[in-house]
Amino acid sequence: MDNKSIEEYLGFGTGAVEGLGIGGILKVRVEDFRVEEVSPIPALDPKGRFTVVRATLVNWETNRFLKRLSRACGINRNRIFASGLKDKRAITTQLLVIDAPRKKVESVVIPDTTIEILGRTHQKIGMSDHDGNRFSITVRGCCYENGEPMDGKEAMRRVLELVSKMSEKLGENVFPNWIGPQRFGSTRPVTPEVGRAVVSENFQEAVNLYLGMKGLNDGEETELFREMWRETENPEKCLEIIPKHLGFERNMLESLQKQPENWVKAYKTLPPSLQLLTVHSLQSLAFNHSLAGRLKSNIGIVEPEIGDLVAPVQPSGRIDVGKMSEVSETNLERCRRNCRLGRLAVTGPLPGNDAPIATGVPGEVEKKALEITNLDSIDWKVSAIPRLSTNGTRRPLSVMFRDFSIEEVPEIHESSISKRWEEGPKENDLWTPEGCSMRMKFILPPGTYATVLMRELMRSPLDHY
């Protein structure tokens, strides 16, 4: 699949508003993408069971870091609690709660990380327990649609114009709440198809997909490894050539080497959070296609229609799914007013065995999304791994960003740049090393993707994020 067909598969529609973006590419340097969790520190108590830390990671994928940390602490990975998974090629800061003695945690030394001990607590934290994420993101190589370099003045004008247009159409600082490409595997959208195999209880297919599915930008070594698996399904041969960075794939192969037919066990070598992610990403396909269907049909995503399901918005930006209401003729105007005021949010489906679906015209859009993604007759119960079963839920169709700012930043004069930048733009790329660099800062609610907002402003191909 190319960038365009992957975007169509993932349900990404066009931009929320018409307009020209700034092009460019993200993550040229690790320092160009910074994420800091906005979250309260759990109540501290010297007699608490858990150690609370603030961890800053440089170019670490969260699951891999937590595995390394658990090994250093001499505990199971399940005894470390985090509120979210962060981007890899980035500098990220977040709270962790670790079920280990303070002295043990203090002795941990892991390259490219800073672990600040905050104290002890009796409280764990769960996924999305934080209030939001503060981003600082630099776009480099901004250019016009013909590839000519763009200067900072024009880039700033275009960004502010797009922000203004979105505010006029959707409300101040509101944008569509797409589920971002990293949820699906970006340019190798393997995660939802693995999830599809899991909910179908076909774990052989799940493992085969995870090991063998081709990616758009795999690199030669990775491509050869995946091709060998597709052709041979031989763990021993594949272990001889597997690239070092494919740790999860290596764990699967080693499991199959010991028990060749135990596909469930091989799948379960993935971290529990990544196992859940495969199912969640399958649900996310339905949400994105539902959102795209509404925009294509000119159905609003901020103000509801009759049949929509709306939910109260909490101060953190999360919604209270337990207090959802169906919009009817009698409460339509009241719901619309509360949605405009940010008290309620119109929601879209994350399907499951007991997930509510909208009715009326919005319901037809949601049903069509389920049909397009072949999720209209799925049984979401996973007998082999019950914790992966899901009843489904709902997600806001739109979301607010706040504290937005933009500034031009200097060109790069150091060596820690991506290989892609060194090689220069390829055919169909939308960036140039002569283009300006722009830094944008903003805060998003938990579970919202910064790359989605950047996509609205850059309008670059999918593999530029």
N, C-alpha and C positions, 0 to 999 in steps of 0.2 A: 504493500500500500504506500502511496505517496502522501505528502502532507494534507492535501485536499481531501483524499478519500478517508484518511484517519479522522479528520475533523468531522466529516459527514457521519462516520461510524459512531463517533463519540457524542454526536448530537449538537455540536457547536454550530449555531446559526451565524448570521452576519452580526455586525456590531449593533449595539442598542440604538444607535442613531447614525444617520448618514454623515459622512465626513472623511477627511484624509488624516491618516496617522503619521507618526514620525519615523516608522520603520525601526531599524536598529536591532540589536541583539543583547540578551541578558547574560550575566555570569561570565563575562570575559575574565574577570579576576574574582577570586573567592570573596574579596572584600567588597565587591560590587553588590552583594545581596546580603543584607543584615536583617535578622528577625529577633526581636526581643519580646518574650511573653509578658503580657500585662496581667499580673495575678497577685492576689493577696497571699501572704505567707501563712501557712497553717499555724494555729495556736501553738506556741512553743512551751515546752515543759521539760526541765532537766531530767525528769523521771520517765519521759516518753520512750516508747519502744523503738521509734523510727528516727533516722537521721535525715534532716532536711538540708538540701544543698541547692545552690544556684550554679548550674553548669553552663559554661560557654564553650562551644565546640567550633572548630575551624575545619571545614570540609569533611564533616562526619555525617553519614546517614544515621538517623537516630537509632534504628534497630541494631545496627552493627556496633554503635557505641555502647548501648545498654548491655549487649552481650559481652563486650570487652570489660565493661565495668563490673558486671556480675561475676565474671571470672576472677577479676582482681580482688573483689570482696569475698570470694569463696562462697557465694550464694547462688541460688537458682535465679534465672532471669525474671521469673514471675514475682520475685520479691523486690523488684524496683518498679516504682509507680511514677508515671509521667502523664501530663495532661494533653500532650499532643506530639505528633511526628512532624519534624521540621525538614526543610530542604537540605540536600546534601552539599552541593557546591555553594556554600554560604557560611556566614558566621552567625551562629544561633545561640540565644541565651534563654534558658528555661529552668523552672523548678523541678527537682526530683525528690521523691521520698524513698529512702532506702532502708530496707529491713536488715540493718547491720550495725554493729557497734561504731560509735563515733571514731574511735582510734583506728579501726580498720579502714574506714572511709578516708580518714586523714592521711593514711599511708599510701593511698592510691596515686600512681603517677602514670598518666596516659598521654602520649604525644598529642600536641595540638589541642589541648583542652585545659581549661581552668576550672577547678572545682572549689567553690567557696562554701564552707560549712556555716549554716545559719543557726543550727541548734537541733534539739530533739523535739519530737511531737508524738501524740497518740493518734494522729489522723493520717489516713492515706489520702491520695488524690486520684481522681479518675479522669478518663478522656474528656476533654473539653471543659474541665473544671476552671480553666482560666477565663479572664474577662475579655481578652482580645490579644492581638499581636501588633507590635509596632514595627513597621517596615521602613528600611532605607534602601532603595533600589536604584542602581545606576544603569541606564540604557546607553550603550556605546554604538557608534557607527550610524547615527541617524542619517536617513537619506530620503530623497524624493522617490516617487513611484518608478522613475526610469533609472534609479541607482545612483544619481548624482548626489554628492554630499550636501547635507542640509546644515545651515548654521544655527546657533543657539537661539537667536531671535525668532526665526521661523518655527523652530521646534516648540518653543514656549508658547507662541501664538496658537499653534495647532492643538496642543494639549489643553490649554485653557478654553479654547473654543469647544472642544469635545466635552469637557467637563460641564461647560455652560449649557450645551445642547442636552446632555443627559439630565441636568437639573431641571431644564424646562419641560422635558418630556416625562420624566419619571419622578421628579421631586429632588430637592436639594441634596447633592452628594449621594445619589442612589444609582446603583447599577445592577444588571442582572446577576443573580447568584449562581452562575454556572458552577458545576463541580469541575475543578481544574484538571488539566491533562495529566498531572503527576499522579492523581488518584487511579488512573487507568494504566500507567506505565509509559506516559508521554508518547514518544515515537515508536514504542514497542507495546501496543495496547494489549498486553497479554493478561493483565490482572482480571478483567471482567470475564474473559473466556475461561480462565482457570476457575473462577467463581461459578460459571455456568456448569462446568463439569462437576464441581463439588456438590451443588444442589441437586444435580442429577445422579449423585452417588457414583460417578464414574471417575475414580481416583487415578486410574491408569491414564486416562485422557488428561486429567489435571496435571499430572507429573510430566507427561509427554509435552504438553503445551508449555509448561514453565521452562523445561529444559531446551526445547527445540524450536519454539516459535521465532521466526525471523524478525529482526528489528530494522528500522530505517537507517540508523546510524550506529550499527553494532561494532564496527571495526573488524579488521581482517581476522584476528585471532578468535574473537568471539563468534564471528560468522562461521568459521571453520568448525569450531566446537559444536555449535548448534546443528550444523549440517551433518556432522558425524553422528550425532544422537538421532536425528531423524532417519538416517540411513541404516544405522546398526542397532540402536538401543542397547549398546554394549557399555556398561558402566566402567569396566576396566580400561577399554580403549579410550573412552572419553576422559577418564581421570588423567591419562597420560598427556593430554593436550589442553585441558581446561585452563583458561586464564586465571591468574591468581586472584583477581578482584571478584570473581564469581563464587563467593563463599557459600551462599545459600544453595546454589546448584551443586557445589562440591558435597555438601552435607547430604543432599538427596542421592547423589551417585554412590556415596559410601554406604548409605542405608541399603540401597538396592544391591550393592556388592555383597552385603551380608545376607540379605533376605530378598532375592530377586523378584518374588511375586507379591511382596507386601507393599502395595502401592499406597495404602493408607498411612503406613508408618513413614514411608518416604515423604509423603506430603506433609506429615506432621513434624518433619524436621524444620519446616519454616517457623519463624517466631509466631507465637499465638496472635499477636497484633496483625501480622501480615496475613495469616490465615483468615482472620476476620475481614481484612481489607479486600480479599478476593471476592467475598460475598457482597460486601458493601459497594464495591465498584460495579458489580452487576446491577445492583439496585440503582446506582447512580446513572446508568445508561437511560433508564426509564425517566428519571428526573430531567436530565438534559434534553431528551427528545420531547418531553412534555413542555418544557420552557421554550424550546425552539418552535414547537407547534403553536403556542400562544402568540409569540411574536410574529410568526408568519401569517397567522389569521387575524392580526391586529386586535387581539384580546389583551387588555391591560394586565400588567403583572404587579402593579402597586394597588390599584383600586379593584375590588372584586366584582364579579358578575354573579347573578343568581345561580346557585349550585356550587359555588366555590366553598372551600373550607378555610376559615381564617383562624389564627391563633394569637393570643396575647404576646406582645414583645416585652421581654424582661430588660432591666437596665443594662445588662451586658450585651444585649443584641440577640441573645438566644430566644427561642420561642417556647411557650409552655404548651406542649402538644396535648397534655391532659385536659386542657380547657378549650379545645377547638370548638368552633361553632359553624354550622352550615348557613350560608347566606340565602335568605328567602326574600320574597317581595316585601314582607313586613319589616325586616331589619336591614334591607339593602342600603338605604341612605345613611343609617347610623354606622354600619360597618365601613362604608366608604369614607365617612368623616374620620373615623378612628384610624383607618389605614393611612389617610393623608397626614394625620397628626403623629403617626409612628407608634400608635398604641397597639395596633393589630397588624398582622402580615398575612398576605395571601400565600397559600402554601401549594406545593407540588408533591407528587408521590415518590416515596422510596418504598417500593412494594414488598409485601411479605404475606404470610398466611392470614393475617388479621388486620391488614392496613386499610383504612378508609379511603374511598375514592370519591372525587367530586361528582356532582350530578349535572344535568343540563348541558349547556354548550361546553363549559370547562371539563365536564366529565367525559364528553366525547373526545376531546383533545387528549386526555389522559389515557383513555382506552386505546386510541390510535397509537400513542407512544408505546404502550405495552405490546401492541401487535407488531409494530415496526421492529422492536427489539426482541421479539419472540419470547416475551415474558408473561403473556396473557394466560398461560395454563401451567405455570411453574408451581411445583410443590416446594416450598421453602424450608421444609423439615429435613435436616441432615442426620439420619439415624446413626451413621458411623461416628460422627463428631457432633453430639447434640448442641454444644455451645455455639455452633455455627448456624443453627436454626434461627430464623428471624420472623417476627410478626409484622415487621415493616413499621414505617413511621412517615412523617411529613417534614418538609424543609421549606423555608421561605423562598419565594421566587425572586425576591429582590432583597438587597441589603445596602446598608449605608457605610460609607467610609468617612473618616473625620480627620481633622488636623492635616489637611493636604497642603503640601508645598512643593515647588519645583525650582531648580536652579541649575545653571550650567556648571560643569566641573571640568578640570583640566584634562588634557590628553594623557595617555599612559606613557610613563617614562621608566618602566621597570620590567623585570623579566617574568613575573608571576602571572602570565596571561595564558588563556586557554589555547590549546592546539588549533582549534578552529580559527581563532583570530590570527594566529601565526600563518596559517595556510592561506588566508584571504577568502573573500566571498566566492561561492560557487554559483553555477547557473541556477536561476530562480530564487537566489537569496535576496534579501532586502536590507542590506547593510553595506557600509563601505568604511574602511579604516580612516578615510579623510573626513567622515562626518563628525558632528559634534557629539558630546557626551552630556546627558541630562540626568540629574539625580532627583528622584521623587520620594517624598516621605509621607506616610499616612498610617492610620490605625484602622484595623478591621476586626470585626467580631470573630470569636473562635469558629473554626469550621469553614471559614471563608478564604478563598484563594486569591493571593496577591497577583498571581500570574493572569487571572481572569480580568482584573482591573487593568493590568498592564496591556493585555491584549486589546482592550477597548481603546487604548490610547496609542498603541504602536501600530496595530493592524499588520503585523509581520506574520510570516508563515509559522506553523505550529512548532517547528523544531528550533525556533529562535528564542524560546523561553526556557 
